[in-house]
Every structure is written in C-alpha cells, then in structure tokens.
Amino acid sequence: MTNVTNVANVATAHALDRLPPQAPRTFVIGDLHGEVTLLRRLLVTIQPQPTDTLVFLGDYVDRGEDSVATLQELEELRTRTQMIAIRGNHDAAWLEVFTGTGYRQRPAIPGARAIWDQYRGLPPVSIGRFLETTVLTYEDEEAYYSHAGARPGLPFWRTPPDELLWGPPGFWHERDAQGRRVEWGKPVICGHYEVDAPVITPIRICLDTAAYRTGVLHALEVSTHTLVSLRRTGEVDSHRVSW
C-alpha cells in the first residue's frame, strides 16, 4: 500500500503485465454514485487503451460528489475505449421519470433529492440521455455481468429485469429453492450490495463497497484476476485474486 501515485501506477502495471503486449483487457468497475474524482484517479491508474473493455456495474448517480460530472467523464471515456454501462436501480429510477426532454418529477430513490435541489428541479437532460444508453446485462467468455446478480436455479439470461436491478431472492444462497447447488457456468459479477470488501468466489463476485461513503473504488481485470483498489486518500492497492 502506498500513497505515492506514481509508485502505485508502476505496481499496478506490474500486476497487469501477465497479459501479452497490446492484449485487450477487460476491467469491471463497481458502483460510482457520483464519485468523479475517484473515477478519474482510477482511470489514470489503469490507463485504459482503445482495445480495452470497461464494464461499469451501474448506479452512476446520487449520493456522491458530482453525478453530472461523473456522467460527463464517462461520455468522454466512451470516445477512447470500449465501454459497457450496466443499468443499476438508481439509474432505472431516473429513467422512470425521464420524458426525453426533462423529468416528470424527482426520482423516488435515496440520493436523488440533492441533484434535484442543486438544479432547482431542472436537472440536465444529459443525465437521462446517458442513462438511456445503459444495458441490463453483459456477457463475455469470463463472466456474466449485471447490477444486482442473477436468479438461482435459472439460466442467467432468464433472470427477471427487476431482479437484475434490485437483487434476486436467494442470490447469496449456496443452494437454490430445489436444493441444487447455485451456479451459472461462470461467475456473475455485480455491484449493488455495499459489501465491506470485494466478494470473490467462483460463483459470484461483488465489487460495490459504497465508494460514496467509504471512499474506496474497485476495478477487477478479469483476464489476469487482478483487483485494483483505489482510496480517496490516493492510496492504490493492486493484487492477484483467485476464483
């Protein structure tokens, strides 16, 4: 652990050098909740390339430092790397009141009031337009991705949409309702749950440690199993995890 950014970047680069030169990387990143400074520092640390894919696990707005600036940063990032923006429950709440040109009312979800009041009831249309580009799920060779997990006992893709946003019953159980061991064939990577530390298992991975409250944001490079954790104080930790 170090609070010297340059040294941390070198350590992170060393942890990621298991990939061949110019090999595409996939980073999956926990809930942002408006923590734009943490996001910017993380991007400096991992240095995404045009061939990389960055999967964000949803909940881009509410509660944190600056939701609008966070979305602007993501829009700019989208122009220089491949980005998948998963939809979270907070994002869905904003979309429920978005008309395409404005908002019918304040979203009924914790954290939205601060944005609403900041803009005197007229939040930027750019919030809704970015959130319209989000998706419920993503899949690659390594894992499935959603904001809040998947329904045990069903194929990943059959999880009902509301459960992808808010959490399926029994997601954290080891066995489903029929007593079968829970598994989807590869890990389900999610955010949403505000765990004390990243949960890394062969079945499920959770990267949401409430960055808006704890000041810690996590990114997992799935090919090398490298977990990068960045603190608001500037400390960066990068190490190999297994599942």
WOLIN-V72978 format. One record per residue. N is the residue number from 0. RES is the residue in one letter. SS is DSSP state (H for helix, E for strand, C for the rest). BURIAL is + if it has 16 or more other ideal C-beta (glycine too) atoms within 10 Angstrom, else -. Layout:
BEGIN
n=N res=RES ss=SS burial=BURIAL
n=N res=RES ss=SS burial=BURIAL
END
This chain:
BEGIN
n=0 res=M ss=C burial=-
n=1 res=T ss=E burial=-
n=2 res=N ss=C burial=-
n=3 res=V ss=C burial=-
n=4 res=T ss=H burial=-
n=5 res=N ss=H burial=-
n=6 res=V ss=H burial=-
n=7 res=A ss=H burial=+
n=8 res=N ss=H burial=+
n=9 res=V ss=H burial=-
n=10 res=A ss=H burial=+
n=11 res=T ss=H burial=+
n=12 res=A ss=H burial=-
n=13 res=H ss=H burial=-
n=14 res=A ss=H burial=+
n=15 res=L ss=H burial=+
n=16 res=D ss=C burial=-
n=17 res=R ss=C burial=-
n=18 res=L ss=C burial=-
n=19 res=P ss=C burial=-
n=20 res=P ss=C burial=-
n=21 res=Q ss=C burial=-
n=22 res=A ss=C burial=-
n=23 res=P ss=C burial=-
n=24 res=R ss=C burial=+
n=25 res=T ss=E burial=+
n=26 res=F ss=E burial=+
n=27 res=V ss=E burial=+
n=28 res=I ss=E burial=+
n=29 res=G ss=C burial=+
n=30 res=D ss=C burial=+
n=31 res=L ss=C burial=+
n=32 res=H ss=C burial=+
n=33 res=G ss=C burial=+
n=34 res=E ss=C burial=+
n=35 res=V ss=H burial=+
n=36 res=T ss=H burial=+
n=37 res=L ss=H burial=+
n=38 res=L ss=H burial=+
n=39 res=R ss=H burial=-
n=40 res=R ss=H burial=+
n=41 res=L ss=H burial=+
n=42 res=L ss=H burial=+
n=43 res=V ss=H burial=-
n=44 res=T ss=H burial=+
n=45 res=I ss=H burial=+
n=46 res=Q ss=C burial=-
n=47 res=P ss=C burial=+
n=48 res=Q ss=C burial=-
n=49 res=P ss=C burial=-
n=50 res=T ss=C burial=-
n=51 res=D ss=C burial=+
n=52 res=T ss=E burial=+
n=53 res=L ss=E burial=+
n=54 res=V ss=E burial=+
n=55 res=F ss=E burial=+
n=56 res=L ss=C burial=+
n=57 res=G ss=C burial=+
n=58 res=D ss=C burial=+
n=59 res=Y ss=C burial=+
n=60 res=V ss=C burial=+
n=61 res=D ss=C burial=+
n=62 res=R ss=C burial=+
n=63 res=G ss=C burial=+
n=64 res=E ss=C burial=+
n=65 res=D ss=C burial=+
n=66 res=S ss=H burial=+
n=67 res=V ss=H burial=+
n=68 res=A ss=H burial=+
n=69 res=T ss=H burial=+
n=70 res=L ss=H burial=+
n=71 res=Q ss=H burial=-
n=72 res=E ss=H burial=+
n=73 res=L ss=H burial=+
n=74 res=E ss=H burial=-
n=75 res=E ss=H burial=-
n=76 res=L ss=H burial=+
n=77 res=R ss=H burial=-
n=78 res=T ss=C burial=-
n=79 res=R ss=C burial=-
n=80 res=T ss=C burial=+
n=81 res=Q ss=E burial=+
n=82 res=M ss=E burial=+
n=83 res=I ss=E burial=+
n=84 res=A ss=E burial=+
n=85 res=I ss=E burial=+
n=86 res=R ss=C burial=+
n=87 res=G ss=C burial=+
n=88 res=N ss=H burial=+
n=89 res=H ss=H burial=+
n=90 res=D ss=H burial=+
n=91 res=A ss=H burial=+
n=92 res=A ss=H burial=+
n=93 res=W ss=H burial=+
n=94 res=L ss=H burial=+
n=95 res=E ss=H burial=-
n=96 res=V ss=H burial=+
n=97 res=F ss=E burial=+
n=98 res=T ss=C burial=-
n=99 res=G ss=C burial=-
n=100 res=T ss=C burial=-
n=101 res=G ss=C burial=-
n=102 res=Y ss=E burial=+
n=103 res=R ss=C burial=-
n=104 res=Q ss=C burial=-
n=105 res=R ss=C burial=+
n=106 res=P ss=C burial=+
n=107 res=A ss=C burial=-
n=108 res=I ss=C burial=+
n=109 res=P ss=C burial=-
n=110 res=G ss=C burial=+
n=111 res=A ss=H burial=+
n=112 res=R ss=H burial=-
n=113 res=A ss=H burial=-
n=114 res=I ss=H burial=+
n=115 res=W ss=H burial=+
n=116 res=D ss=H burial=-
n=117 res=Q ss=H burial=-
n=118 res=Y ss=C burial=-
n=119 res=R ss=C burial=-
n=120 res=G ss=C burial=-
n=121 res=L ss=C burial=-
n=122 res=P ss=C burial=+
n=123 res=P ss=C burial=+
n=124 res=V ss=H burial=-
n=125 res=S ss=H burial=-
n=126 res=I ss=H burial=+
n=127 res=G ss=H burial=+
n=128 res=R ss=H burial=-
n=129 res=F ss=H burial=+
n=130 res=L ss=H burial=+
n=131 res=E ss=C burial=-
n=132 res=T ss=C burial=-
n=133 res=T ss=C burial=+
n=134 res=V ss=E burial=-
n=135 res=L ss=C burial=+
n=136 res=T ss=E burial=+
n=137 res=Y ss=E burial=+
n=138 res=E ss=E burial=-
n=139 res=D ss=C burial=-
n=140 res=E ss=C burial=-
n=141 res=E ss=C burial=-
n=142 res=A ss=E burial=+
n=143 res=Y ss=E burial=+
n=144 res=Y ss=E burial=+
n=145 res=S ss=E burial=+
n=146 res=H ss=C burial=+
n=147 res=A ss=C burial=+
n=148 res=G ss=C burial=+
n=149 res=A ss=C burial=+
n=150 res=R ss=C burial=+
n=151 res=P ss=C burial=+
n=152 res=G ss=C burial=+
n=153 res=L ss=C burial=-
n=154 res=P ss=C burial=-
n=155 res=F ss=H burial=+
n=156 res=W ss=H burial=-
n=157 res=R ss=H burial=-
n=158 res=T ss=C burial=+
n=159 res=P ss=C burial=-
n=160 res=P ss=H burial=-
n=161 res=D ss=H burial=-
n=162 res=E ss=H burial=+
n=163 res=L ss=H burial=+
n=164 res=L ss=H burial=+
n=165 res=W ss=H burial=-
n=166 res=G ss=C burial=+
n=167 res=P ss=C burial=+
n=168 res=P ss=C burial=-
n=169 res=G ss=C burial=-
n=170 res=F ss=C burial=+
n=171 res=W ss=C burial=-
n=172 res=H ss=C burial=-
n=173 res=E ss=C burial=-
n=174 res=R ss=E burial=-
n=175 res=D ss=C burial=+
n=176 res=A ss=C burial=-
n=177 res=Q ss=C burial=-
n=178 res=G ss=C burial=-
n=179 res=R ss=C burial=-
n=180 res=R ss=E burial=-
n=181 res=V ss=C burial=+
n=182 res=E ss=C burial=-
n=183 res=W ss=C burial=+
n=184 res=G ss=C burial=-
n=185 res=K ss=C burial=+
n=186 res=P ss=E burial=+
n=187 res=V ss=E burial=+
n=188 res=I ss=E burial=+
n=189 res=C ss=E burial=+
n=190 res=G ss=C burial=+
n=191 res=H ss=C burial=+
n=192 res=Y ss=C burial=+
n=193 res=E ss=C burial=-
n=194 res=V ss=C burial=-
n=195 res=D ss=C burial=-
n=196 res=A ss=C burial=-
n=197 res=P ss=C burial=+
n=198 res=V ss=E burial=+
n=199 res=I ss=E burial=+
n=200 res=T ss=C burial=-
n=201 res=P ss=C burial=-
n=202 res=I ss=C burial=+
n=203 res=R ss=E burial=+
n=204 res=I ss=E burial=+
n=205 res=C ss=E burial=+
n=206 res=L ss=C burial=+
n=207 res=D ss=C burial=+
n=208 res=T ss=C burial=+
n=209 res=A ss=C burial=+
n=210 res=A ss=H burial=+
n=211 res=Y ss=H burial=+
n=212 res=R ss=H burial=-
n=213 res=T ss=H burial=-
n=214 res=G ss=C burial=+
n=215 res=V ss=E burial=+
n=216 res=L ss=E burial=+
n=217 res=H ss=E burial=+
n=218 res=A ss=E burial=+
n=219 res=L ss=E burial=+
n=220 res=E ss=E burial=+
n=221 res=V ss=C burial=+
n=222 res=S ss=C burial=+
n=223 res=T ss=C burial=+
n=224 res=H ss=C burial=+
n=225 res=T ss=E burial=+
n=226 res=L ss=E burial=+
n=227 res=V ss=E burial=+
n=228 res=S ss=E burial=+
n=229 res=L ss=E burial=+
n=230 res=R ss=E burial=+
n=231 res=R ss=C burial=-
n=232 res=T ss=C burial=-
n=233 res=G ss=C burial=-
n=234 res=E ss=C burial=+
n=235 res=V ss=E burial=+
n=236 res=D ss=E burial=+
n=237 res=S ss=E burial=+
n=238 res=H ss=E burial=-
n=239 res=R ss=E burial=-
n=240 res=V ss=C burial=-
n=241 res=S ss=C burial=-
n=242 res=W ss=C burial=-
END
